[in-house]
Structures are given as C-alpha cells and as structure tokens.
Amino acid sequence: MVTSTPQQSPLPAISKTLHHQIAIVGGGAAGIMTASLLLKNNSALDIAIIDPSDKHYYQPGWTLTGGGVFQLQDTVRNQRDLIPQSTTWIQDRVIQLDPDNQAILTQTGHKIEYEYLIVCPGIQLDWHLIQGLPEALGKNGVTSNYSADYAPYTWELIRNFQGGNALFTFPNTPIKCGGAPQKVMYMADDTFRSKSGVRQRTNVQFFSPLTQMFAVPEYSALLDRVIEEREIEVKFRHNLKAIKAETQEALFDLYDDRGNIVDEVSYPYDLLHVAPPQSAPDFIKNSPLALPHSPYGWVDVDRYTLQHNRYRNVFSLGDASSLPTSKTAAAARKQAPVVAENVLALIDSKPLLRHYDGYTCCPLITGYDKTIMAEFDGYRGTPLSSFPLNPVKERWIMWKMKTTVLPWVYWHRMLKGEPFEGDYLKPIQWKKR
Ligand SMILES: Cc1cc2nc3c(=O)[nH]c(=O)nc-3n(C[C@H](O)[C@H](O)[C@H](O)COP(=O)(O)OP(=O)(O)OC[C@H]3O[C@@H](n4cnc5c(N)ncnc54)[C@H](O)[C@@H]3O)c2cc1C
C-alpha cells in the first residue's frame, strides 16, 4: 500500500545496474497476475517484479475485517509464495521512472534497465489532504477500512458502539473500490440493529461530494431503496476537509450544483469511517508517464490496448492506470490478459489486437447475508452479469460468493493467471434487454 510522502527526498547514488527484458513495477493483484500470464505463454521470458513489500494483501477482505467476518490474517500471504518461480523479485521501492532511457531507479540505488515496462504499483492514499486525519486515525472513534492498520479497529468500534452519530465518508477523488465506503456502513447498521441493539439511539449518516450512491444508475437506484429502508441519512455535495479530534467534529465543504464551495458545515461524530482522497503514487505523478494536465497523475494508457500513449514499450493496468473505469481487482483481472497478450505481440513485432472492454465489479455488501454483485461495463456505465441472474438485486448467494468463493478464486486462480470463471457461463449469462 502506498501512502503519500509530501516531502521529496534526494535521489540515491546508483550502486548497481541490472537489466531485465520485462520489468513489472508492483507485485499486487495486477503485477502478479500479469507475470503469471506472461510466463504461461512463454516460460523463457526474463521478468523482474519490483516491490518492497514482503506481504501481499487481499484488500477486498478488509471490508470483511472491518465488519468482523474475517480476521486481518485471513487477508494476507507472504509475497515470496505468490511471485511466480521463474521471476526475479527485486524487493525494493521504485522512486524514479526514466522511460526515455528505459530505466527505473530504486530507493537503494539500483538502476534497472528494461526493454518492456509494466507499471502497476496501485493507488496512493492521501490521508494528509484531510486536515487532522493522520493524527486522528486509529483512536477515539476515527477509522478506515482502506488500511490494514485500521480495518480491525473498525470492527472494534462497530462492535462496541453505544449509540450516537456514526458517520461514513466518500472523498472528492477517484478511489479504489467505489463501493467500500458504503459497504462498511451497511454492516455497521446491521450490527447496530440486530447484535448490539443500539440503532434506535444512533444516526447513521453517509457524506459524499457526489450526487448519487453509485456510478451505474441501475445499482444507484437499488441502493437508494436500501438507504431508505434502513433510514440512513445521506448528505450529497459534502466533502470531508478536516477533523477536529479534540471535539469529535467532522468539517465538510458544501458544494453547489457546479461544484463550487458555498459553505462549510460541521457534524459531531462518535464513530467516523473515512475513505481517504487517492491519486497515483508520487513517483508516477512526477514522471513523463503521467497523464498530462491531470491532478491525479495516472499512467497515461490507451483504454483498449493498455499501451502507454507516448512510450510504446510501456503498459499499465490496475489502480495506477488512467483507465476510465472503476478501480477494482476484478477490473485488473480483465486487464492482465490484455497487457500480457499485447506485450507478447509487441515483442514479436505484431499488432496489438487484444482489447480491454471496461469490465469491472464491485460486490456491494448491503448486510450480513446480502450482496449486490455489481458487475458493470465501466466504459458505458451499464450492468453486466457473469451469472444467469439479474445482478440488480440483493442476494444471499452473492454474499456467499463474496465471503467464500471470491477470496479462494483470488489466491488460487486469479494470481496464477487462470481464465475468468464467468467465461464458462457465457451461453447462459443474464443480459440487459
Ligand atoms: C477496503 C477495500 C475494499 C475493496 N474491495 C474490493 C472488492 O470488493 N472487489 C474488488 O475487485 N476490488 C476491491 N478493492 C480494490 C482492489 O484491492 C484493488 O483495485 C486492487 O488491489 C488493485 O490492484 P493493483 O495491483 O493495481 O494494486 P495493489 O493490489 O494495491 O498492489 C500494488 C503493489 O505495488 C506495490 N508498490 C507500491 N508502491 C511501489 C513502489 N514505489 N515500487 C514498487 N512497488 C510498489 C505495493 O507494495 C503492492 O504490492 C478494495 C480495496 C479496498 C482498500
């Protein structure tokens, strides 16, 4: 996980130069999948994955950790056990990208030259953009499932809540898993109703700078009904800007229809779950690979081939890429085969024929036995389903899918580059009429 570092440190002196045919920056969901797929096609490839972390997290499991269904250790494996065997793992942090010289620089001063580069270091959590948040996190009622450090604290807060104001916020930037800020809220609401019985004396409130619950209208309308049934108060056009931990107040900018700030409002909290602002990691923002004129700094790639728009030997996928779809592991799963096939085509001087179609999925947990399996075409904003079932519905079977099948699929199939299971059900899949 990347957390922003506001001050830039000086670059280290180069102590060693290495060379690999393919360098993959980031060994998360996207990086491991892509390496596995490349090697399935050609086991002789010389691939290096550069990633400093010795742990690999199944981040979708953090929602379940915050909801008391998983322990944090259920969401983590040793990175060493997941990196494909014939791959070189360089356990180091990339700090500079130099695509003009086909080289990257790491924190310990290693220069890694490459012929092909795949950039997938995930997203950066910009906690510092909310004043008072870094100091407030992890104590006195302030938490976030966006970090392994605090997801267990979310459950501690929910479980022990005695009533009052329970606030859940969505930031004013693109984020990974756009549903996560509200999934935790429905689990909290369920717990307050059925387990702890404090719902009668609790205000559950959702704050978002947006004007709808979800990007796809069909899912958004269904969530509106969920919100109404549960008597959750929704405050649109509210952007969390500061936390006053000493008085337990959350300060919001209030936007008008055109996104101008028109007021500042303050709400007291007893429990505050924050989804932080997010952007591409700083070393991408500060590199020639970044999308020009964007404050977020995503890697500027073609939305179909996933090839960089200016550097032909560079590809990107996953949360760090500029792909205009919802940032999820499910999306990365459909992107990885495209990158693998197109990199191999480029090596063979063939045209890049494989295209990504914008597929993504955000299983929206709406309670302890209900989930909306929100699959959709992120380029058109329309629902999709890998199953012979209408996806625009809360279902028990999808809760089982989310809590048991998907984690297994992640560790045992996705990371190993196995084909997408939904493809086997194609002839009987639900289709929007
Ligand atoms: C609370 C939560 C709930 C979620 N729920 C879902 C869900 O239900 N369904 C779903 O599909 N997705 C979900 N996601 C999103 C999903 O986890 C991400 O979209 C997915 O992990 C993206 O894969 P990635 O490889 O791009 O990034 P990551 O998996 O984050 O991996 C990035 C890797 O890059 C490494 N790295 C970082 N910086 C550097 C550097 N400077 N140099 C080298 N390596 C670096 C990191 O150590 C990490 O291993 C959720 C995420 C969260 C936080």
The ligand as a MOL file (V3000), in Angstrom:
LIG
                    3D

  0  0  0     0  0            999 V3000
M  V30 BEGIN CTAB
M  V30 COUNTS 53 58 0 0 0
M  V30 BEGIN ATOM
M  V30 1 C -11.3440 -1.6220 1.5640 0
M  V30 2 C -11.1580 -2.1040 0.1530 0
M  V30 3 C -12.1400 -2.9070 -0.4090 0
M  V30 4 C -12.0030 -3.3560 -1.7110 0
M  V30 5 N -12.9680 -4.1820 -2.2150 0
M  V30 6 C -12.8280 -4.6790 -3.4560 0
M  V30 7 C -13.7790 -5.6200 -3.9740 0
M  V30 8 O -14.7500 -5.9710 -3.2980 0
M  V30 9 N -13.5840 -6.1060 -5.2210 0
M  V30 10 C -12.5030 -5.7510 -5.9750 0
M  V30 11 O -12.3590 -6.2590 -7.0770 0
M  V30 12 N -11.5920 -4.8500 -5.5280 0
M  V30 13 C -11.7170 -4.3260 -4.2870 0
M  V30 14 N -10.7830 -3.4450 -3.7960 0
M  V30 15 C -9.7890 -2.8610 -4.7180 0
M  V30 16 C -8.6130 -3.7830 -5.0410 0
M  V30 17 O -7.9880 -4.2200 -3.8630 0
M  V30 18 C -7.6270 -3.0230 -5.9240 0
M  V30 19 O -8.3150 -2.4510 -7.0100 0
M  V30 20 C -6.5440 -3.9560 -6.4650 0
M  V30 21 O -5.7790 -4.4600 -5.3860 0
M  V30 22 C -5.6700 -3.2070 -7.4650 0
M  V30 23 O -4.5700 -3.9650 -7.8440 0
M  V30 24 P -3.1570 -3.2590 -8.1620 0
M  V30 25 O -2.2260 -4.3640 -8.4570 0
M  V30 26 O -3.3520 -2.1540 -9.1140 0
M  V30 27 O -2.7370 -2.5770 -6.7750 0
M  V30 28 P -2.3850 -3.2960 -5.4070 0
M  V30 29 O -3.0390 -4.6220 -5.3220 0
M  V30 30 O -2.6470 -2.2900 -4.3520 0
M  V30 31 O -0.8170 -3.5830 -5.4910 0
M  V30 32 C 0.1410 -2.5750 -5.6100 0
M  V30 33 C 1.5030 -3.1930 -5.3070 0
M  V30 34 O 2.5080 -2.2300 -5.6700 0
M  V30 35 C 3.4820 -2.1810 -4.6530 0
M  V30 36 N 4.1100 -0.8620 -4.6800 0
M  V30 37 C 3.6210 0.2940 -4.2010 0
M  V30 38 N 4.4980 1.2960 -4.3950 0
M  V30 39 C 5.5600 0.7610 -5.0280 0
M  V30 40 C 6.7970 1.3100 -5.4810 0
M  V30 41 N 7.1030 2.5810 -5.3110 0
M  V30 42 N 7.6680 0.4650 -6.0790 0
M  V30 43 C 7.3590 -0.8440 -6.2650 0
M  V30 44 N 6.2080 -1.4040 -5.8280 0
M  V30 45 C 5.3250 -0.6030 -5.2150 0
M  V30 46 C 2.7130 -2.4650 -3.3730 0
M  V30 47 O 3.5830 -2.9490 -2.3440 0
M  V30 48 C 1.7040 -3.5080 -3.8310 0
M  V30 49 O 2.1950 -4.8180 -3.6910 0
M  V30 50 C -10.8750 -2.9960 -2.4780 0
M  V30 51 C -9.8710 -2.1960 -1.9000 0
M  V30 52 C -10.0090 -1.7590 -0.6010 0
M  V30 53 C -8.9230 -0.9240 0.0270 0
M  V30 END ATOM
M  V30 BEGIN BOND
M  V30 1 1 1 2
M  V30 2 1 2 3
M  V30 3 2 2 52
M  V30 4 2 3 4
M  V30 5 1 4 5
M  V30 6 1 4 50
M  V30 7 2 5 6
M  V30 8 1 6 7
M  V30 9 1 6 13
M  V30 10 2 7 8
M  V30 11 1 7 9
M  V30 12 1 9 10
M  V30 13 2 10 11
M  V30 14 1 10 12
M  V30 15 2 12 13
M  V30 16 1 13 14
M  V30 17 1 14 15
M  V30 18 1 14 50
M  V30 19 1 15 16
M  V30 20 1 16 17
M  V30 21 1 16 18
M  V30 22 1 18 19
M  V30 23 1 18 20
M  V30 24 1 20 21
M  V30 25 1 20 22
M  V30 26 1 22 23
M  V30 27 1 23 24
M  V30 28 2 24 25
M  V30 29 1 24 26
M  V30 30 1 24 27
M  V30 31 1 27 28
M  V30 32 2 28 29
M  V30 33 1 28 30
M  V30 34 1 28 31
M  V30 35 1 31 32
M  V30 36 1 32 33
M  V30 37 1 33 34
M  V30 38 1 33 48
M  V30 39 1 34 35
M  V30 40 1 35 36
M  V30 41 1 35 46
M  V30 42 1 36 37
M  V30 43 1 36 45
M  V30 44 2 37 38
M  V30 45 1 38 39
M  V30 46 1 39 40
M  V30 47 2 39 45
M  V30 48 1 40 41
M  V30 49 2 40 42
M  V30 50 1 42 43
M  V30 51 2 43 44
M  V30 52 1 44 45
M  V30 53 1 46 47
M  V30 54 1 46 48
M  V30 55 1 48 49
M  V30 56 2 50 51
M  V30 57 1 51 52
M  V30 58 1 52 53
M  V30 END BOND
M  V30 END CTAB
M  END
